[in-house]
Amino acid sequence: MSATPETATAATDTELPPLDRVIAVANDKGGVGKTSITANLAALYAAAGYRVLALDLNRQANLSDDLGYRGSGIDDQGRGLIMSLMTDAPLAPVAVPGRPGMDVVPGGTALGDLTAVMVGRVSSQGRQAFGALARALVPVAGAYDLTIIDTPPENTMLVDLALGAARWLLMPTKTDGGGVVGMQLLAERFLIAREINPALSLLGVVLFGTSRTATAVHRGVRAQVEQAFGSGSSPMLTAMIGHSERIAAESRASGRVAHELESDAANQPAWWQSLRAGERGARRIPPTAGNVAEDYRKLAAEVLDLLAAAEGAQ
């Protein structure tokens, strides 16, 4: 059954256990679009009427920049998250100002202590310690249609926490060597994580920051995906996020995701009107915002299609 951000009833009406709609966005390499994808998917789904929870496991908390809540009253720099994980208390999501339908569990500098906590727990509990996030998430996840977890690069402890709680892994990668190596390293973590979370499955691999016309390069990455995860696993997704460094920078600086920047670009005065008004150095949103926004819309729809298909099979 086809599903779009506006019409995917199959992905919301079925009664499922709370963690069946939890997606971890992960790659062992940084700079491959994990936070951008988390922010844009969460914002698109919330704007379409879904109840969405975005969970930030990153000490840098770049999700707070992309969604515009850094330094606001809800930005606790991860203190609530680490307290829940240390005490086995339920997570306490908070509403994002100006974003109806979206709650977050903020990340931040407090998560710097979490690795040490997990090292101690693993030494006493073994790999079952990586079920801590799942236990904290179960009491609240049922209130949301989708939960999306943003993960940090090169921190296996925190990535394992996310994989221990997720039903699905969505893995962004670039076509360069670093992104592919990070993907292959995560494939190893994926197999280990399934020992404590057998429900974990690969939703797909998303090309990020790529040229839309580099079809030969895309085929090469697809082959590497199948080699890393096995040809029976979900393939590289059809949707991909095209390269636009300026849009990524503008999003992080303004707290506006791609479809919001697309609207801003459409509503801004023509360049000659700004020039006539004496606004010679006025900030302008480039028209490429529309291309990037459309990429994210296609990705959002494809993710829902995959969820609907999996739930239909169940």
Wavefront OBJ file of the C-alpha trace (Angstrom):
o trace
v 0.000 0.000 0.000
v 1.460 3.369 -0.977
v 2.058 5.844 1.836
v 2.828 9.541 1.764
v 3.270 12.064 4.595
v -0.341 13.151 3.974
v -2.135 9.831 3.452
v -0.268 6.943 5.127
v -3.127 5.590 7.229
v -1.635 2.092 7.120
v 1.375 3.365 9.030
v -0.645 4.967 11.827
v -3.899 3.097 12.351
v -2.538 -0.390 13.055
v -2.157 -1.314 16.718
v 1.508 -2.190 17.236
v 3.837 -2.520 20.232
v 5.333 0.861 21.268
v 8.809 0.329 19.801
v 7.714 -0.925 16.388
v 7.885 2.606 14.991
v 11.309 3.562 16.371
v 13.933 4.430 13.740
v 17.608 4.894 14.578
v 19.484 7.088 12.082
v 23.092 5.960 12.315
v 26.458 5.635 10.588
v 29.829 5.279 12.294
v 31.121 8.209 10.198
v 30.363 11.855 10.944
v 29.187 14.367 8.358
v 26.968 11.973 6.414
v 23.644 13.657 7.172
v 22.298 11.833 10.251
v 21.120 14.957 12.058
v 19.829 16.672 8.917
v 17.769 13.613 8.007
v 16.411 13.264 11.553
v 15.408 16.937 11.700
v 13.847 17.079 8.242
v 11.898 13.829 8.541
v 10.612 14.721 12.002
v 9.547 18.204 10.844
v 7.847 16.893 7.687
v 5.896 14.234 9.553
v 4.838 16.665 12.284
v 3.719 19.202 9.682
v 1.642 16.446 8.027
v -0.218 15.738 11.265
v 1.784 12.904 12.798
v 2.801 12.784 16.439
v 6.605 12.578 16.286
v 9.318 12.156 18.908
v 12.890 13.140 18.013
v 15.500 11.763 20.405
v 18.999 13.270 20.373
v 21.864 11.038 21.535
v 24.545 13.444 20.349
v 26.696 15.423 22.771
v 26.999 18.221 20.189
v 23.187 18.488 20.042
v 23.147 19.767 16.451
v 19.531 18.647 16.266
v 18.697 21.616 18.495
v 20.228 23.923 15.875
v 18.365 22.385 12.939
v 15.032 22.458 14.775
v 15.645 25.871 16.349
v 15.435 25.138 20.075
v 19.072 25.524 21.192
v 19.245 27.792 24.222
v 15.470 27.753 24.693
v 13.670 26.725 27.861
v 13.458 23.087 26.736
v 17.196 22.745 26.030
v 18.530 20.901 29.078
v 21.688 19.734 27.270
v 20.787 16.079 27.759
v 20.407 16.113 31.541
v 16.924 14.587 31.460
v 18.013 11.875 29.053
v 21.032 10.801 31.076
v 18.993 10.841 34.302
v 16.434 8.478 32.760
v 19.155 6.130 31.561
v 20.923 6.146 34.918
v 17.784 5.536 36.978
v 15.674 3.432 34.559
v 12.992 6.135 34.725
v 10.757 6.819 31.691
v 11.937 9.516 29.299
v 10.328 12.930 29.668
v 9.828 14.375 26.141
v 9.153 18.092 25.770
v 7.241 19.972 23.085
v 9.300 21.910 20.528
v 8.230 25.573 20.443
v 6.542 26.478 17.171
v 6.405 22.879 15.944
v 2.982 21.357 16.715
v 3.005 17.582 16.883
v 6.728 17.312 17.613
v 8.333 16.483 20.943
v 12.032 16.016 21.630
v 14.332 14.449 24.162
v 17.263 16.888 23.911
v 20.893 15.868 23.778
v 23.906 17.947 24.746
v 27.010 18.187 26.881
v 25.580 16.137 29.769
v 25.818 13.063 27.545
v 29.592 13.276 27.891
v 29.172 11.329 31.143
v 27.060 8.604 29.574
v 29.909 6.612 28.053
v 31.519 6.132 31.464
v 28.162 5.103 32.935
v 27.659 2.534 30.198
v 31.177 1.115 30.603
v 30.368 0.407 34.250
v 27.020 -1.135 33.421
v 28.412 -3.350 30.696
v 31.045 -4.654 33.102
v 28.319 -5.690 35.567
v 25.389 -6.544 33.258
v 27.022 -7.542 29.992
v 25.385 -6.558 26.715
v 21.966 -6.432 28.341
v 23.012 -2.986 29.586
v 22.292 -1.702 26.094
v 18.579 -2.249 26.686
v 18.509 0.844 28.943
v 17.191 3.219 26.281
v 14.505 0.735 25.240
v 13.312 0.447 28.845
v 13.145 4.237 29.193
v 11.390 4.617 25.841
v 8.700 1.912 26.145
v 6.438 3.882 28.542
v 6.262 6.917 26.222
v 6.732 5.626 22.658
v 3.110 4.538 22.313
v 2.031 8.193 22.346
v 3.811 8.798 19.019
v 3.292 7.643 15.460
v 7.051 7.721 14.877
v 10.166 8.033 17.017
v 13.414 9.008 15.287
v 16.758 8.709 17.092
v 19.735 10.826 16.020
v 23.017 9.114 16.915
v 26.590 10.397 17.262
v 29.503 9.223 15.104
v 32.331 7.086 16.455
v 30.692 6.390 19.818
v 29.811 2.721 19.874
v 28.298 2.865 23.375
v 25.639 5.407 22.412
v 25.005 3.845 19.011
v 24.472 0.476 20.694
v 21.923 2.091 23.024
v 20.013 3.359 19.988
v 20.196 0.005 18.201
v 19.018 -1.721 21.362
v 15.833 0.379 21.302
v 15.123 0.651 17.571
v 12.957 -1.501 15.361
v 14.567 -0.033 12.257
v 17.979 1.237 11.194
v 18.076 4.023 8.599
v 21.655 4.572 7.517
v 22.766 7.664 5.594
v 26.054 7.600 3.754
v 28.018 9.634 1.288
v 29.606 8.047 -1.739
v 33.135 8.795 -0.522
v 35.333 6.208 1.152
v 34.741 7.492 4.677
v 30.973 7.191 4.526
v 31.161 3.681 3.097
v 33.700 2.555 5.707
v 31.461 3.973 8.440
v 28.572 2.024 6.946
v 30.591 -1.204 6.981
v 31.638 -0.663 10.599
v 28.028 -0.066 11.567
v 27.039 -3.293 9.830
v 29.186 -5.088 12.414
v 27.469 -3.201 15.268
v 24.113 -4.074 13.690
v 24.800 -7.813 13.885
v 25.933 -7.560 17.507
v 22.918 -5.410 18.450
v 20.541 -8.058 17.149
v 21.752 -10.377 19.920
v 19.847 -8.239 22.445
v 17.287 -6.775 20.038
v 16.291 -9.485 17.534
v 13.531 -7.238 16.124
v 16.084 -4.777 14.722
v 16.047 -4.649 10.913
v 17.667 -2.530 8.241
v 15.107 -0.122 6.799
v 17.529 1.064 4.143
v 20.563 3.102 3.194
v 20.159 6.718 2.071
v 22.675 8.536 -0.105
v 23.293 12.000 1.292
v 25.005 15.001 -0.294
v 25.356 13.266 -3.637
v 25.051 14.286 -7.255
v 21.663 13.135 -8.487
v 23.109 12.137 -11.864
v 26.085 10.021 -10.662
v 24.336 6.746 -11.453
v 27.497 4.671 -11.836
v 28.712 5.789 -8.408
v 25.310 4.994 -6.922
v 25.447 1.465 -8.331
v 28.842 0.958 -6.694
v 27.481 2.016 -3.297
v 24.490 -0.287 -3.730
v 26.854 -3.212 -4.286
v 28.748 -2.314 -1.112
v 25.486 -2.142 0.841
v 24.568 -5.649 -0.256
v 28.059 -6.890 0.592
v 27.900 -5.353 4.073
v 24.366 -6.431 4.990
v 23.635 -9.324 2.661
v 21.635 -9.247 -0.552
v 18.478 -10.295 1.289
v 18.441 -7.084 3.347
v 16.679 -3.879 2.395
v 18.524 -2.204 -0.493
v 19.646 1.347 -0.892
v 16.555 3.552 -0.935
v 15.430 5.155 -4.182
v 15.198 8.587 -2.553
v 18.470 10.442 -2.029
v 19.433 13.841 -0.676
v 21.278 15.963 -3.223
v 24.329 18.045 -2.466
v 23.718 21.591 -1.221
v 26.246 22.845 1.298
v 24.614 26.252 1.430
v 21.180 24.921 2.338
v 22.668 22.749 5.094
v 24.514 25.743 6.540
v 21.437 27.974 6.276
v 19.286 25.379 8.012
v 21.665 25.057 10.942
v 22.105 28.817 11.270
v 18.406 29.649 11.129
v 16.766 26.650 12.807
v 14.672 26.083 9.675
v 14.474 22.761 7.834
v 14.487 22.424 4.049
v 10.755 22.717 3.332
v 10.602 25.810 5.550
v 13.552 27.362 3.706
v 11.749 26.546 0.455
v 8.786 28.600 1.673
v 11.092 31.404 2.819
v 12.737 31.495 -0.606
v 9.385 31.694 -2.371
v 8.234 34.567 -0.177
v 11.390 36.675 -0.167
v 11.552 39.842 -2.342
v 13.191 39.582 -5.753
v 16.891 40.419 -5.685
v 16.320 43.653 -7.578
v 13.669 44.734 -5.066
v 16.150 44.247 -2.231
v 18.765 46.176 -4.190
v 16.358 49.036 -4.884
v 15.475 49.146 -1.185
v 19.159 49.592 -0.337
v 19.510 46.104 1.142
v 22.724 45.350 -0.719
v 23.955 42.687 1.705
v 20.545 41.231 2.554
v 20.460 37.520 3.411
v 18.851 35.507 0.639
v 17.694 31.894 0.555
v 18.969 30.197 -2.622
v 16.397 28.627 -4.943
v 18.085 25.231 -4.475
v 16.096 24.995 -1.225
v 13.224 23.679 -3.315
v 15.325 20.835 -4.733
v 16.515 19.752 -1.302
v 13.016 20.039 0.172
v 11.668 17.788 -2.586
v 14.417 15.239 -1.866
v 13.341 15.097 1.767
v 9.673 14.785 0.820
v 10.510 11.781 -1.372
v 12.544 10.230 1.437
v 9.732 10.791 3.956
v 7.231 9.122 1.634
v 9.513 6.172 0.902
v 10.175 5.557 4.592
v 6.428 5.433 5.223
v 5.958 3.093 2.269
v 8.538 0.721 3.743
v 6.946 0.842 7.194
v 3.483 0.236 5.749
v 4.762 -2.720 3.718
v 6.513 -4.248 6.730
v 3.468 -3.811 8.956
v 1.212 -5.230 6.259
v 3.430 -8.313 6.087
v 3.172 -8.732 9.851
l 1 2 3 4 5 6 7 8 9 10 11 12 13 14 15 16 17 18 19 20 21 22 23 24 25 26 27 28 29 30 31 32 33 34 35 36 37 38 39 40 41 42 43 44 45 46 47 48 49 50 51 52 53 54 55 56 57 58 59 60 61 62 63 64 65 66 67 68 69 70 71 72 73 74 75 76 77 78 79 80 81 82 83 84 85 86 87 88 89 90 91 92 93 94 95 96 97 98 99 100 101 102 103 104 105 106 107 108 109 110 111 112 113 114 115 116 117 118 119 120 121 122 123 124 125 126 127 128 129 130 131 132 133 134 135 136 137 138 139 140 141 142 143 144 145 146 147 148 149 150 151 152 153 154 155 156 157 158 159 160 161 162 163 164 165 166 167 168 169 170 171 172 173 174 175 176 177 178 179 180 181 182 183 184 185 186 187 188 189 190 191 192 193 194 195 196 197 198 199 200 201 202 203 204 205 206 207 208 209 210 211 212 213 214 215 216 217 218 219 220 221 222 223 224 225 226 227 228 229 230 231 232 233 234 235 236 237 238 239 240 241 242 243 244 245 246 247 248 249 250 251 252 253 254 255 256 257 258 259 260 261 262 263 264 265 266 267 268 269 270 271 272 273 274 275 276 277 278 279 280 281 282 283 284 285 286 287 288 289 290 291 292 293 294 295 296 297 298 299 300 301 302 303 304 305 306 307 308 309 310 311 312 313 314
